[in-house]
Amino acid sequence: MKHVAVGQAGGPTAVINATLAGFVESVKEQCQLTFVEGGYQGLVEENFLYGDSEVIDWILENQSVPGACLQSGRYPFNDQAIVEAVHSLKKHQIDTLVFIGGNGTMEALLKVKKEAERQGYSLQVLGLPKTVDNDLGGTDHAPGFASAARSIAQTTKDLSRDLYSMKNFEQVRILETMGRNAGWLAAAAGAWREYAEEGPHYIALPEQPLNKETLLTTVKEALSSYGYAIVVVSEGVQWEQGSQIELNQVGGRSILGGISKEVSEFIKEELNVNTRAELLGMNQRADTSALSPIDTYEAYQIGREGGRWVMEGYDEVMVAVGRKASNYYTMEIKPVKLEKVIAEGERLLPAQFITDLKAYYQWLTPLLGGDRPSYPPLSRRRVEYSEH
């Protein structure tokens, strides 16, 4: 019987627990399970939960709950920590390691595998994808992204109506999304835009420096035409001749945030209008009210398929999502070698989507789900009355 350790790493998503549940459902009758609490730090420090029936039932109860029920976290997984992680696996006679995560997680899995080989320890490793940023290589998209994108699309649509109501008091609102180096989420803000009056009127992506003149021209045009403007910026956006805005440093990791405030102050000073910066924050990745049904389904199926692959002996691979060539959206699950995932690096928003957002929205729409909201126009034509 295989002894499988499974953990979650990195920033959580609204569906990461669905992937865990799918995996556990697939292997619980055939494998001995050990759960790693606290991501790779838990692996090093042996923060393990024995997978008895009570723990497994608890895992399955968390299937539809946001956040990582095993606690994911971030950890400086250096060479010494990797050596200690393999010692932990050997000590507990674990022969298979499965982690749910993004780019860093896949790279860490392969490093653990190589260290196990160096120590002469036979270890099977398998990665299950997740990331709200959608910057993971080797896969068409990753679980967690579609729900976050749906949340942003809905929020932008709703805040457009809110700001339109208050345009005699506040004229410009800047919404800051997640997306360190990739603009998949920021660009999704316009996926449900129905009318020219609705926001977003301007989207800034980290793949391109932010040009102040273009920004001002677009905002002025929106103010002239509609009386208000919604601007969306990714947290990783930088001005021309600038750098990304750092909110904080935690454990040597740069935490981005604050570009929306800079943009707000710039527009306020240049155009003499009232502005507001809105940091959408962690709700983007934890908003269960905006869950994409496709995202939830795929997250669970990826976990189940990963469990089957463990039993079939797949090694050094990530479970990836592909699209079948079809007139309608059909996904397929396929193995991708961890080396290939790592070699691809961060998956940025392609140039063809940046220059043609309509093409991006065609690609994105199936992932968001079919119940797209539709609102009436923002205003009706005024009727002029005169006295007779």
Number of C-alpha atoms within 10 A of each C-alpha: 8 16 17 25 26 25 25 31 28 22 20 25 28 32 35 32 29 31 29 32 25 23 25 23 18 21 21 16 9 12 18 16 23 22 23 28 24 25 26 28 21 23 24 21 15 19 16 19 16 14 19 12 10 9 15 19 14 12 20 17 13 19 21 17 18 20 19 27 19 22 18 23 17 18 17 11 17 10 12 9 18 23 18 17 23 22 19 19 22 16 10 13 15 20 17 21 23 24 24 28 29 27 21 15 24 27 18 21 25 21 17 22 23 16 20 21 13 11 13 9 17 13 22 22 24 28 30 28 29 29 25 27 29 28 27 26 23 26 21 15 25 27 30 29 27 34 30 33 32 28 27 31 25 21 16 25 24 15 17 22 15 11 21 24 13 12 16 11 12 17 22 25 25 25 29 26 30 27 23 19 21 25 30 29 27 26 27 29 28 25 24 22 21 15 11 13 21 25 29 28 21 20 21 23 25 23 19 15 15 20 13 13 9 11 17 16 11 15 23 17 14 23 18 11 12 16 19 29 30 27 24 28 28 30 31 25 29 21 18 11 8 10 11 18 19 14 12 11 10 8 8 9 11 13 13 19 22 20 25 25 17 14 22 22 17 15 22 16 12 9 12 10 16 18 24 19 20 16 20 14 14 14 14 24 28 21 19 18 10 22 24 26 16 16 24 22 15 24 28 23 19 27 28 21 19 31 26 15 18 22 14 9 12 17 20 19 24 29 23 25 22 15 14 11 9 8 6 9 12 11 14 12 16 16 21 18 20 24 15 13 22 19 12 13 15 17 21 18 20 13 9 10 16 17 10 10 15 13 12 19 19 12 12 18 17 15 21 26 17 11 8 12 10 10 11 8 11 14 8 7 5 6 6 5 6 5 3 3
